Amino acid sequence: MNFAGLWEEWKPKDVEPMLSCTIITANANKAVADIHSRMPVILGDEDLPAWLGEEEAAPEQLLKMLEPFPASRVMAWPVSKAVGNVRNQGVELLLETN
């Protein structure tokens, strides 16, 4: 899964240069809307060359990528609340719960 993000190197006053980054969010699609009102912008593999600047893209083409990813291309299912704790590890966290 590819998330749209931005990064920048900047120099605050009297401090060494810093790298900063962000993941861009959009309104949730129908697959995610019951979970949260927004979601990360997901890029399809076909969008990566343009997003990463490896091929030319018009501003309108890039802005179109910031729309919610089609719900038909993602799946969501309930998992344990343990997934929200970074100390918990393992594939069992991804198993569906009822």
Distance bins in CASP14 RR format, pairs under 12 A and 6 or more apart:
PFRMAT RR
TARGET T0000
AUTHOR 0000-0000-0000
RMODE 2
METHOD distances of the structure
MODEL  1
1 23 0 0 0 0 0 1 0 0 0 0 0
1 39 0 0 0 0 0 1 0 0 0 0 0
1 40 0 0 0 0 1 0 0 0 0 0 0
1 41 0 0 0 0 0 1 0 0 0 0 0
1 42 1 0 0 1 0 0 0 0 0 0 0
1 43 0 0 0 0 1 0 0 0 0 0 0
1 44 0 0 0 0 1 0 0 0 0 0 0
1 45 0 0 0 0 1 0 0 0 0 0 0
1 48 0 0 0 0 0 1 0 0 0 0 0
1 69 0 0 0 0 1 0 0 0 0 0 0
1 73 0 0 0 0 0 1 0 0 0 0 0
1 74 0 0 0 0 1 0 0 0 0 0 0
1 75 0 0 0 0 0 1 0 0 0 0 0
2 23 0 0 0 0 0 1 0 0 0 0 0
2 24 0 0 0 0 0 1 0 0 0 0 0
2 40 0 0 0 0 1 0 0 0 0 0 0
2 41 0 0 0 0 1 0 0 0 0 0 0
2 42 1 0 0 1 0 0 0 0 0 0 0
2 43 1 0 1 0 0 0 0 0 0 0 0
2 44 1 0 1 0 0 0 0 0 0 0 0
2 45 1 0 0 1 0 0 0 0 0 0 0
2 46 0 0 0 0 0 1 0 0 0 0 0
2 47 1 0 0 1 0 0 0 0 0 0 0
2 48 1 0 0 1 0 0 0 0 0 0 0
2 49 0 0 0 0 0 1 0 0 0 0 0
2 50 0 0 0 0 0 1 0 0 0 0 0
2 51 0 0 0 0 1 0 0 0 0 0 0
2 52 0 0 0 0 1 0 0 0 0 0 0
2 65 0 0 0 0 0 1 0 0 0 0 0
2 69 0 0 0 0 1 0 0 0 0 0 0
2 73 0 0 0 0 0 1 0 0 0 0 0
3 21 0 0 0 0 0 1 0 0 0 0 0
3 22 0 0 0 0 0 1 0 0 0 0 0
3 23 1 0 1 0 0 0 0 0 0 0 0
3 24 1 0 0 1 0 0 0 0 0 0 0
3 25 0 0 0 0 1 0 0 0 0 0 0
3 26 0 0 0 0 0 1 0 0 0 0 0
3 39 0 0 0 0 1 0 0 0 0 0 0
3 40 1 0 1 0 0 0 0 0 0 0 0
3 41 1 0 0 1 0 0 0 0 0 0 0
3 42 1 0 0 1 0 0 0 0 0 0 0
3 43 1 0 0 1 0 0 0 0 0 0 0
3 44 0 0 0 0 0 1 0 0 0 0 0
3 47 0 0 0 0 0 1 0 0 0 0 0
3 48 0 0 0 0 0 1 0 0 0 0 0
3 51 0 0 0 0 0 1 0 0 0 0 0
3 65 0 0 0 0 0 1 0 0 0 0 0
3 66 0 0 0 0 0 1 0 0 0 0 0
3 69 0 0 0 0 1 0 0 0 0 0 0
4 21 0 0 0 0 0 1 0 0 0 0 0
4 22 0 0 0 0 1 0 0 0 0 0 0
4 23 1 0 0 1 0 0 0 0 0 0 0
4 24 1 0 1 0 0 0 0 0 0 0 0
4 25 0 0 0 0 1 0 0 0 0 0 0
4 26 0 0 0 0 1 0 0 0 0 0 0
4 39 0 0 0 0 0 1 0 0 0 0 0
4 40 1 0 0 1 0 0 0 0 0 0 0
4 41 1 1 0 0 0 0 0 0 0 0 0
4 42 1 0 0 1 0 0 0 0 0 0 0
4 43 1 0 1 0 0 0 0 0 0 0 0
4 44 0 0 0 0 1 0 0 0 0 0 0
4 47 0 0 0 0 1 0 0 0 0 0 0
4 48 0 0 0 0 1 0 0 0 0 0 0
4 50 0 0 0 0 0 1 0 0 0 0 0
4 51 1 0 0 1 0 0 0 0 0 0 0
4 52 0 0 0 0 0 1 0 0 0 0 0
4 62 0 0 0 0 1 0 0 0 0 0 0
4 63 0 0 0 0 0 1 0 0 0 0 0
4 64 0 0 0 0 0 1 0 0 0 0 0
4 65 1 0 0 1 0 0 0 0 0 0 0
4 66 1 0 0 1 0 0 0 0 0 0 0
4 67 0 0 0 0 0 1 0 0 0 0 0
4 68 0 0 0 0 0 1 0 0 0 0 0
4 69 0 0 0 0 1 0 0 0 0 0 0
5 20 0 0 0 0 0 1 0 0 0 0 0
5 21 1 0 0 1 0 0 0 0 0 0 0
5 22 1 0 0 1 0 0 0 0 0 0 0
5 23 1 0 1 0 0 0 0 0 0 0 0
5 24 1 0 1 0 0 0 0 0 0 0 0
5 25 0 0 0 0 1 0 0 0 0 0 0
5 26 0 0 0 0 0 1 0 0 0 0 0
5 40 0 0 0 0 1 0 0 0 0 0 0
5 41 1 0 0 1 0 0 0 0 0 0 0
5 42 0 0 0 0 0 1 0 0 0 0 0
5 43 0 0 0 0 1 0 0 0 0 0 0
5 48 0 0 0 0 0 1 0 0 0 0 0
5 51 0 0 0 0 1 0 0 0 0 0 0
5 52 0 0 0 0 0 1 0 0 0 0 0
5 62 0 0 0 0 0 1 0 0 0 0 0
5 65 0 0 0 0 0 1 0 0 0 0 0
5 66 0 0 0 0 0 1 0 0 0 0 0
6 19 0 0 0 0 0 1 0 0 0 0 0
6 20 0 0 0 0 1 0 0 0 0 0 0
6 21 1 0 0 1 0 0 0 0 0 0 0
6 22 1 0 1 0 0 0 0 0 0 0 0
6 23 0 0 0 0 1 0 0 0 0 0 0
6 24 1 0 0 1 0 0 0 0 0 0 0
6 25 0 0 0 0 0 1 0 0 0 0 0
6 41 0 0 0 0 0 1 0 0 0 0 0
6 51 0 0 0 0 0 1 0 0 0 0 0
6 52 0 0 0 0 0 1 0 0 0 0 0
6 62 0 0 0 0 0 1 0 0 0 0 0
6 66 0 0 0 0 0 1 0 0 0 0 0
7 18 0 0 0 0 0 1 0 0 0 0 0
7 19 1 0 0 1 0 0 0 0 0 0 0
7 20 1 0 0 1 0 0 0 0 0 0 0
7 21 1 0 1 0 0 0 0 0 0 0 0
7 22 1 0 0 1 0 0 0 0 0 0 0
7 23 0 0 0 0 0 1 0 0 0 0 0
7 24 0 0 0 0 0 1 0 0 0 0 0
7 52 0 0 0 0 0 1 0 0 0 0 0
8 17 0 0 0 0 0 1 0 0 0 0 0
8 18 0 0 0 0 1 0 0 0 0 0 0
8 19 1 0 0 1 0 0 0 0 0 0 0
8 20 1 0 1 0 0 0 0 0 0 0 0
8 21 1 0 0 1 0 0 0 0 0 0 0
8 22 0 0 0 0 1 0 0 0 0 0 0
9 16 0 0 0 0 0 1 0 0 0 0 0
9 17 1 0 1 0 0 0 0 0 0 0 0
9 18 1 0 0 1 0 0 0 0 0 0 0
9 19 1 0 1 0 0 0 0 0 0 0 0
9 20 1 0 0 1 0 0 0 0 0 0 0
9 21 0 0 0 0 0 1 0 0 0 0 0
10 16 0 0 0 0 0 1 0 0 0 0 0
10 17 1 0 0 1 0 0 0 0 0 0 0
10 18 1 0 0 1 0 0 0 0 0 0 0
10 19 0 0 0 0 1 0 0 0 0 0 0
10 20 1 0 0 1 0 0 0 0 0 0 0
10 21 0 0 0 0 0 1 0 0 0 0 0
11 17 1 0 1 0 0 0 0 0 0 0 0
11 18 1 0 0 1 0 0 0 0 0 0 0
11 19 0 0 0 0 0 1 0 0 0 0 0
11 20 0 0 0 0 0 1 0 0 0 0 0
12 18 1 0 0 1 0 0 0 0 0 0 0
12 20 0 0 0 0 0 1 0 0 0 0 0
22 40 0 0 0 0 0 1 0 0 0 0 0
22 41 0 0 0 0 0 1 0 0 0 0 0
23 38 0 0 0 0 0 1 0 0 0 0 0
23 39 0 0 0 0 0 1 0 0 0 0 0
23 40 1 0 1 0 0 0 0 0 0 0 0
23 41 1 0 0 1 0 0 0 0 0 0 0
23 42 0 0 0 0 0 1 0 0 0 0 0
23 43 0 0 0 0 0 1 0 0 0 0 0
23 66 0 0 0 0 0 1 0 0 0 0 0
24 38 0 0 0 0 0 1 0 0 0 0 0
24 39 0 0 0 0 0 1 0 0 0 0 0
24 40 1 0 0 1 0 0 0 0 0 0 0
24 41 1 0 1 0 0 0 0 0 0 0 0
24 42 0 0 0 0 0 1 0 0 0 0 0
24 43 0 0 0 0 1 0 0 0 0 0 0
24 51 0 0 0 0 0 1 0 0 0 0 0
24 62 0 0 0 0 0 1 0 0 0 0 0
24 63 0 0 0 0 0 1 0 0 0 0 0
24 65 0 0 0 0 1 0 0 0 0 0 0
24 66 1 0 0 1 0 0 0 0 0 0 0
24 67 0 0 0 0 0 1 0 0 0 0 0
24 68 0 0 0 0 0 1 0 0 0 0 0
24 69 0 0 0 0 0 1 0 0 0 0 0
25 32 0 0 0 0 0 1 0 0 0 0 0
25 36 0 0 0 0 1 0 0 0 0 0 0
25 37 0 0 0 0 1 0 0 0 0 0 0
25 38 1 0 1 0 0 0 0 0 0 0 0
25 39 1 0 0 1 0 0 0 0 0 0 0
25 40 1 0 1 0 0 0 0 0 0 0 0
25 41 1 0 0 1 0 0 0 0 0 0 0
25 42 0 0 0 0 0 1 0 0 0 0 0
25 66 0 0 0 0 1 0 0 0 0 0 0
25 67 0 0 0 0 0 1 0 0 0 0 0
25 68 0 0 0 0 1 0 0 0 0 0 0
25 69 0 0 0 0 0 1 0 0 0 0 0
26 32 0 0 0 0 0 1 0 0 0 0 0
26 33 0 0 0 0 0 1 0 0 0 0 0
26 36 0 0 0 0 0 1 0 0 0 0 0
26 37 0 0 0 0 0 1 0 0 0 0 0
26 38 1 0 0 1 0 0 0 0 0 0 0
26 39 1 0 0 1 0 0 0 0 0 0 0
26 40 1 0 0 1 0 0 0 0 0 0 0
26 41 1 0 1 0 0 0 0 0 0 0 0
26 42 0 0 0 0 1 0 0 0 0 0 0
26 43 0 0 0 0 0 1 0 0 0 0 0
26 63 0 0 0 0 0 1 0 0 0 0 0
26 64 0 0 0 0 0 1 0 0 0 0 0
26 65 0 0 0 0 1 0 0 0 0 0 0
26 66 1 0 1 0 0 0 0 0 0 0 0
26 67 1 0 0 1 0 0 0 0 0 0 0
26 68 1 0 1 0 0 0 0 0 0 0 0
26 69 0 0 0 0 1 0 0 0 0 0 0
27 33 0 0 0 0 1 0 0 0 0 0 0
27 36 0 0 0 0 0 1 0 0 0 0 0
27 37 1 0 0 1 0 0 0 0 0 0 0
27 38 1 0 1 0 0 0 0 0 0 0 0
27 39 1 0 0 1 0 0 0 0 0 0 0
27 40 0 0 0 0 0 1 0 0 0 0 0
27 41 0 0 0 0 0 1 0 0 0 0 0
27 66 0 0 0 0 0 1 0 0 0 0 0
27 67 0 0 0 0 1 0 0 0 0 0 0
27 68 1 0 1 0 0 0 0 0 0 0 0
27 69 0 0 0 0 0 1 0 0 0 0 0
27 71 0 0 0 0 0 1 0 0 0 0 0
28 34 0 0 0 0 1 0 0 0 0 0 0
28 35 1 0 0 1 0 0 0 0 0 0 0
28 36 1 0 1 0 0 0 0 0 0 0 0
28 37 1 0 1 0 0 0 0 0 0 0 0
28 38 1 0 1 0 0 0 0 0 0 0 0
28 39 1 0 1 0 0 0 0 0 0 0 0
28 40 0 0 0 0 0 1 0 0 0 0 0
28 41 0 0 0 0 0 1 0 0 0 0 0
28 42 0 0 0 0 0 1 0 0 0 0 0
28 67 0 0 0 0 0 1 0 0 0 0 0
28 68 1 0 0 1 0 0 0 0 0 0 0
28 69 0 0 0 0 1 0 0 0 0 0 0
28 71 0 0 0 0 1 0 0 0 0 0 0
28 74 0 0 0 0 0 1 0 0 0 0 0
28 76 0 0 0 0 0 1 0 0 0 0 0
29 35 0 0 0 0 0 1 0 0 0 0 0
29 36 0 0 0 0 0 1 0 0 0 0 0
29 37 0 0 0 0 0 1 0 0 0 0 0
29 38 0 0 0 0 0 1 0 0 0 0 0
29 39 1 0 0 1 0 0 0 0 0 0 0
29 40 0 0 0 0 0 1 0 0 0 0 0
29 41 0 0 0 0 0 1 0 0 0 0 0
29 42 0 0 0 0 1 0 0 0 0 0 0
29 67 0 0 0 0 1 0 0 0 0 0 0
29 68 1 0 1 0 0 0 0 0 0 0 0
29 69 1 0 1 0 0 0 0 0 0 0 0
29 70 1 0 0 1 0 0 0 0 0 0 0
29 71 1 0 1 0 0 0 0 0 0 0 0
29 72 0 0 0 0 1 0 0 0 0 0 0
29 73 0 0 0 0 1 0 0 0 0 0 0
29 74 1 0 0 1 0 0 0 0 0 0 0
29 75 0 0 0 0 0 1 0 0 0 0 0
29 76 0 0 0 0 1 0 0 0 0 0 0
30 39 0 0 0 0 0 1 0 0 0 0 0
30 68 0 0 0 0 1 0 0 0 0 0 0
30 69 0 0 0 0 0 1 0 0 0 0 0
30 70 0 0 0 0 1 0 0 0 0 0 0
30 71 1 0 1 0 0 0 0 0 0 0 0
30 72 0 0 0 0 1 0 0 0 0 0 0
30 73 0 0 0 0 0 1 0 0 0 0 0
30 74 0 0 0 0 1 0 0 0 0 0 0
30 76 0 0 0 0 1 0 0 0 0 0 0
31 39 0 0 0 0 1 0 0 0 0 0 0
31 42 0 0 0 0 0 1 0 0 0 0 0
31 68 0 0 0 0 1 0 0 0 0 0 0
31 69 0 0 0 0 1 0 0 0 0 0 0
31 70 0 0 0 0 1 0 0 0 0 0 0
31 71 1 1 0 0 0 0 0 0 0 0 0
31 72 0 0 0 0 1 0 0 0 0 0 0
31 73 0 0 0 0 1 0 0 0 0 0 0
31 74 1 0 1 0 0 0 0 0 0 0 0
31 75 1 0 0 1 0 0 0 0 0 0 0
31 76 1 0 1 0 0 0 0 0 0 0 0
31 77 0 0 0 0 0 1 0 0 0 0 0
32 38 0 0 0 0 1 0 0 0 0 0 0
32 39 1 0 1 0 0 0 0 0 0 0 0
32 40 0 0 0 0 1 0 0 0 0 0 0
32 41 0 0 0 0 0 1 0 0 0 0 0
32 42 0 0 0 0 1 0 0 0 0 0 0
32 68 0 0 0 0 1 0 0 0 0 0 0
32 69 0 0 0 0 1 0 0 0 0 0 0
32 70 0 0 0 0 0 1 0 0 0 0 0
32 71 1 0 0 1 0 0 0 0 0 0 0
32 73 0 0 0 0 0 1 0 0 0 0 0
32 74 1 0 0 1 0 0 0 0 0 0 0
32 75 0 0 0 0 0 1 0 0 0 0 0
32 76 1 0 0 1 0 0 0 0 0 0 0
32 77 0 0 0 0 0 1 0 0 0 0 0
33 39 0 0 0 0 1 0 0 0 0 0 0
33 68 0 0 0 0 1 0 0 0 0 0 0
33 71 0 0 0 0 1 0 0 0 0 0 0
33 74 0 0 0 0 0 1 0 0 0 0 0
33 76 0 0 0 0 1 0 0 0 0 0 0
34 71 0 0 0 0 0 1 0 0 0 0 0
34 76 0 0 0 0 1 0 0 0 0 0 0
34 77 0 0 0 0 0 1 0 0 0 0 0
34 78 0 0 0 0 0 1 0 0 0 0 0
35 74 0 0 0 0 0 1 0 0 0 0 0
35 76 1 0 0 1 0 0 0 0 0 0 0
35 77 0 0 0 0 0 1 0 0 0 0 0
35 78 0 0 0 0 1 0 0 0 0 0 0
35 79 0 0 0 0 0 1 0 0 0 0 0
36 68 0 0 0 0 0 1 0 0 0 0 0
36 76 0 0 0 0 0 1 0 0 0 0 0
37 68 0 0 0 0 0 1 0 0 0 0 0
38 66 0 0 0 0 0 1 0 0 0 0 0
38 68 0 0 0 0 1 0 0 0 0 0 0
39 66 0 0 0 0 0 1 0 0 0 0 0
39 67 0 0 0 0 0 1 0 0 0 0 0
39 68 1 0 0 1 0 0 0 0 0 0 0
39 69 1 0 0 1 0 0 0 0 0 0 0
39 71 0 0 0 0 0 1 0 0 0 0 0
39 74 0 0 0 0 1 0 0 0 0 0 0
39 76 0 0 0 0 1 0 0 0 0 0 0
40 66 0 0 0 0 0 1 0 0 0 0 0
40 68 0 0 0 0 0 1 0 0 0 0 0
40 69 0 0 0 0 1 0 0 0 0 0 0
40 74 0 0 0 0 0 1 0 0 0 0 0
41 47 0 0 0 0 1 0 0 0 0 0 0
41 51 0 0 0 0 1 0 0 0 0 0 0
41 62 0 0 0 0 0 1 0 0 0 0 0
41 63 0 0 0 0 0 1 0 0 0 0 0
41 64 0 0 0 0 0 1 0 0 0 0 0
41 65 1 0 0 1 0 0 0 0 0 0 0
41 66 1 0 1 0 0 0 0 0 0 0 0
41 67 0 0 0 0 1 0 0 0 0 0 0
41 68 1 0 0 1 0 0 0 0 0 0 0
41 69 1 0 0 1 0 0 0 0 0 0 0
42 48 0 0 0 0 0 1 0 0 0 0 0
42 51 0 0 0 0 0 1 0 0 0 0 0
42 65 0 0 0 0 1 0 0 0 0 0 0
42 66 0 0 0 0 0 1 0 0 0 0 0
42 67 0 0 0 0 0 1 0 0 0 0 0
42 68 0 0 0 0 1 0 0 0 0 0 0
42 69 1 1 0 0 0 0 0 0 0 0 0
42 70 0 0 0 0 1 0 0 0 0 0 0
42 71 0 0 0 0 0 1 0 0 0 0 0
42 73 1 0 0 1 0 0 0 0 0 0 0
42 74 1 0 0 1 0 0 0 0 0 0 0
43 49 0 0 0 0 0 1 0 0 0 0 0
43 50 0 0 0 0 1 0 0 0 0 0 0
43 51 1 0 1 0 0 0 0 0 0 0 0
43 52 0 0 0 0 1 0 0 0 0 0 0
43 57 0 0 0 0 0 1 0 0 0 0 0
43 62 0 0 0 0 0 1 0 0 0 0 0
43 64 0 0 0 0 0 1 0 0 0 0 0
43 65 1 0 0 1 0 0 0 0 0 0 0
43 66 0 0 0 0 1 0 0 0 0 0 0
43 67 0 0 0 0 0 1 0 0 0 0 0
43 68 0 0 0 0 0 1 0 0 0 0 0
43 69 1 0 0 1 0 0 0 0 0 0 0
43 73 0 0 0 0 0 1 0 0 0 0 0
44 50 0 0 0 0 0 1 0 0 0 0 0
44 51 0 0 0 0 1 0 0 0 0 0 0
44 65 0 0 0 0 1 0 0 0 0 0 0
44 67 0 0 0 0 0 1 0 0 0 0 0
44 69 1 0 0 1 0 0 0 0 0 0 0
44 70 0 0 0 0 1 0 0 0 0 0 0
44 73 0 0 0 0 1 0 0 0 0 0 0
44 74 0 0 0 0 0 1 0 0 0 0 0
45 51 0 0 0 0 0 1 0 0 0 0 0
45 52 0 0 0 0 0 1 0 0 0 0 0
45 73 0 0 0 0 0 1 0 0 0 0 0
46 55 0 0 0 0 0 1 0 0 0 0 0
46 57 0 0 0 0 0 1 0 0 0 0 0
46 61 0 0 0 0 0 1 0 0 0 0 0
46 65 0 0 0 0 0 1 0 0 0 0 0
46 73 0 0 0 0 0 1 0 0 0 0 0
47 53 0 0 0 0 0 1 0 0 0 0 0
47 54 0 0 0 0 0 1 0 0 0 0 0
47 55 0 0 0 0 0 1 0 0 0 0 0
47 57 0 0 0 0 1 0 0 0 0 0 0
47 61 0 0 0 0 1 0 0 0 0 0 0
47 62 0 0 0 0 1 0 0 0 0 0 0
47 64 0 0 0 0 1 0 0 0 0 0 0
47 65 1 0 1 0 0 0 0 0 0 0 0
47 66 0 0 0 0 0 1 0 0 0 0 0
47 67 0 0 0 0 0 1 0 0 0 0 0
47 69 0 0 0 0 1 0 0 0 0 0 0
47 73 0 0 0 0 0 1 0 0 0 0 0
48 54 1 0 0 1 0 0 0 0 0 0 0
48 55 0 0 0 0 1 0 0 0 0 0 0
48 57 0 0 0 0 0 1 0 0 0 0 0
48 65 0 0 0 0 1 0 0 0 0 0 0
49 55 1 0 1 0 0 0 0 0 0 0 0
49 56 0 0 0 0 1 0 0 0 0 0 0
49 57 0 0 0 0 1 0 0 0 0 0 0
49 61 0 0 0 0 0 1 0 0 0 0 0
49 62 0 0 0 0 0 1 0 0 0 0 0
49 65 0 0 0 0 0 1 0 0 0 0 0
50 56 1 0 0 1 0 0 0 0 0 0 0
50 57 1 1 0 0 0 0 0 0 0 0 0
50 58 0 0 0 0 1 0 0 0 0 0 0
50 59 0 0 0 0 0 1 0 0 0 0 0
50 60 0 0 0 0 0 1 0 0 0 0 0
50 61 1 0 0 1 0 0 0 0 0 0 0
50 62 1 0 0 1 0 0 0 0 0 0 0
50 63 0 0 0 0 0 1 0 0 0 0 0
50 64 0 0 0 0 0 1 0 0 0 0 0
50 65 1 0 0 1 0 0 0 0 0 0 0
51 57 1 0 0 1 0 0 0 0 0 0 0
51 61 0 0 0 0 1 0 0 0 0 0 0
51 62 1 0 0 1 0 0 0 0 0 0 0
51 63 0 0 0 0 0 1 0 0 0 0 0
51 64 0 0 0 0 0 1 0 0 0 0 0
51 65 1 0 0 1 0 0 0 0 0 0 0
51 66 0 0 0 0 1 0 0 0 0 0 0
52 62 0 0 0 0 0 1 0 0 0 0 0
52 65 0 0 0 0 0 1 0 0 0 0 0
53 61 0 0 0 0 0 1 0 0 0 0 0
53 62 0 0 0 0 1 0 0 0 0 0 0
55 61 0 0 0 0 0 1 0 0 0 0 0
55 62 0 0 0 0 0 1 0 0 0 0 0
56 62 0 0 0 0 0 1 0 0 0 0 0
57 63 0 0 0 0 1 0 0 0 0 0 0
57 64 0 0 0 0 1 0 0 0 0 0 0
57 65 0 0 0 0 1 0 0 0 0 0 0
58 64 0 0 0 0 1 0 0 0 0 0 0
58 65 0 0 0 0 0 1 0 0 0 0 0
59 65 0 0 0 0 0 1 0 0 0 0 0
59 66 0 0 0 0 0 1 0 0 0 0 0
60 66 0 0 0 0 0 1 0 0 0 0 0
60 67 0 0 0 0 0 1 0 0 0 0 0
61 67 0 0 0 0 0 1 0 0 0 0 0
68 74 0 0 0 0 1 0 0 0 0 0 0
69 75 0 0 0 0 0 1 0 0 0 0 0
69 76 0 0 0 0 0 1 0 0 0 0 0
75 94 0 0 0 0 0 1 0 0 0 0 0
75 96 0 0 0 0 0 1 0 0 0 0 0
76 94 0 0 0 0 0 1 0 0 0 0 0
76 96 0 0 0 0 0 1 0 0 0 0 0
77 83 0 0 0 0 0 1 0 0 0 0 0
77 94 0 0 0 0 1 0 0 0 0 0 0
77 95 0 0 0 0 1 0 0 0 0 0 0
77 96 1 0 1 0 0 0 0 0 0 0 0
77 97 0 0 0 0 1 0 0 0 0 0 0
77 98 0 0 0 0 0 1 0 0 0 0 0
78 93 0 0 0 0 0 1 0 0 0 0 0
78 94 0 0 0 0 0 1 0 0 0 0 0
78 95 0 0 0 0 1 0 0 0 0 0 0
78 96 1 0 0 1 0 0 0 0 0 0 0
78 97 1 0 1 0 0 0 0 0 0 0 0
78 98 1 0 0 1 0 0 0 0 0 0 0
79 88 0 0 0 0 0 1 0 0 0 0 0
79 90 0 0 0 0 0 1 0 0 0 0 0
79 91 0 0 0 0 0 1 0 0 0 0 0
79 92 0 0 0 0 1 0 0 0 0 0 0
79 93 1 0 0 1 0 0 0 0 0 0 0
79 94 1 0 0 1 0 0 0 0 0 0 0
79 95 1 0 0 1 0 0 0 0 0 0 0
79 96 1 0 0 1 0 0 0 0 0 0 0
79 97 1 0 1 0 0 0 0 0 0 0 0
79 98 0 0 0 0 0 1 0 0 0 0 0
80 88 0 0 0 0 1 0 0 0 0 0 0
80 90 0 0 0 0 0 1 0 0 0 0 0
80 92 0 0 0 0 1 0 0 0 0 0 0
80 93 1 0 0 1 0 0 0 0 0 0 0
80 94 0 0 0 0 1 0 0 0 0 0 0
80 95 1 0 0 1 0 0 0 0 0 0 0
80 96 0 0 0 0 1 0 0 0 0 0 0
80 97 1 0 1 0 0 0 0 0 0 0 0
80 98 0 0 0 0 0 1 0 0 0 0 0
81 88 0 0 0 0 1 0 0 0 0 0 0
81 93 0 0 0 0 1 0 0 0 0 0 0
81 97 0 0 0 0 1 0 0 0 0 0 0
82 88 1 0 1 0 0 0 0 0 0 0 0
82 89 0 0 0 0 1 0 0 0 0 0 0
82 90 0 0 0 0 1 0 0 0 0 0 0
82 92 0 0 0 0 1 0 0 0 0 0 0
82 93 1 0 0 1 0 0 0 0 0 0 0
82 94 0 0 0 0 0 1 0 0 0 0 0
82 95 0 0 0 0 0 1 0 0 0 0 0
82 97 0 0 0 0 1 0 0 0 0 0 0
83 89 0 0 0 0 0 1 0 0 0 0 0
83 90 0 0 0 0 1 0 0 0 0 0 0
83 91 0 0 0 0 0 1 0 0 0 0 0
83 92 0 0 0 0 1 0 0 0 0 0 0
83 93 1 0 1 0 0 0 0 0 0 0 0
83 94 1 0 0 1 0 0 0 0 0 0 0
83 95 0 0 0 0 1 0 0 0 0 0 0
83 96 0 0 0 0 0 1 0 0 0 0 0
83 97 0 0 0 0 1 0 0 0 0 0 0
84 93 0 0 0 0 1 0 0 0 0 0 0
85 93 0 0 0 0 1 0 0 0 0 0 0
86 93 0 0 0 0 0 1 0 0 0 0 0
87 93 0 0 0 0 0 1 0 0 0 0 0
88 94 0 0 0 0 0 1 0 0 0 0 0
END
